[in-house]
Amino acid sequence: MDSQALRPLMLLVLAALILVRGLRVVREPERLIVFRLGRLRRLAGPGLVWLLPWLDSGVRVNLDEVVPRWRSLAPDALLEELVRHVSRPAPPR
């Protein structure tokens, strides 16, 4: 094969590499902060996002809420909590 026939194939492989390398999938509770050369460019997501390879970088941010663990207010748990609280030694004065 001569170089004239190989050139379109190389361009096709390079274009496919750039396309695949730039794709990102951003899930529903996430967003992607896109930086281009270190400067804030945009907020993207959810869905399929394409970044320019070697120029753009993305930082994922999770928007899920963190719910604190709840304690039970059942009578036996309340009694146990009261006993634990009352049986503590008093702080020194």
N, C-alpha and C positions, 0 to 999 in steps of 0.2 A: 504494500500500500504506500502510496506517495503521501506527502504532507498535505496536499490539497484535499484529499479525501478524508484525512484524519482530523482536520481542523473543525468541521461542523460537529463531529462526534465529541471532540474535547469541549467545545462550547456548550453542547447539550449536557454533558456530564457536569460541567462547572455550574450551569444554571440550576440543575437539579440539586446539586450540593448546597448552593446558596438558599434555595427555596426550603429544603428540608431543615437546614441548620437554623433558619430563622423562625420556624413555627413553634409556638408555645400554646399549651392548653391550660386555660385558667378555669378552675372549678367554680361552682356557684358561690361558696362563702369566701372566695378569695378575690383580690384585685392585684393587678400587676402595675407597679410604678416603673415607668420606662424612662431611662436616662440615655441621652445621646451625647456621647463624648463627655460624660460626667455632669451634664446639665439636665434638669428636670424637663422632660418632653411632654408626657401625658400620663393619665391614669387609664388603664385598659382592663377590660374583662367584665363579666365572665364570658367565656367562649374561646374561640380560636383567635390568637393574636400572632401577627407576623412582625418580627423585629429585623432590622437590617443587621446581618451578621458583621461582627468586628467593629460596628459603630454603636449599636444600641446594647444596653444591658437592662435586665429586668429584675426587680426585687419583689417577691411575693409578700402580700400582707393578708393575714387571715382576719376576717371580720366576725368570726364566731364569738358569741358571748360566753364568758366563763361564769357559770352559775355556781355559787358557793354551796357546799354540802349542807343540807338542812338536818337539824336534829329532830328526832321524833318528840311529839308532845303527848305521847301516851302516858297514862297515869303511872305505870311502873317506871318508865324512863324518867319522869319528873321526880318521883320519889327517890330514885337512885341519884339523880343530880343534887337534890336537897341534902341527902345523907353525905354525899361527897363534899359538898360545900360546908356543911356544919361541922364535919369531923376534921377539917383542916385546923392546924394549930394557929393560934392568934399570932400576928406579927409582933416582934419585940418593940417595946416603946422606949 
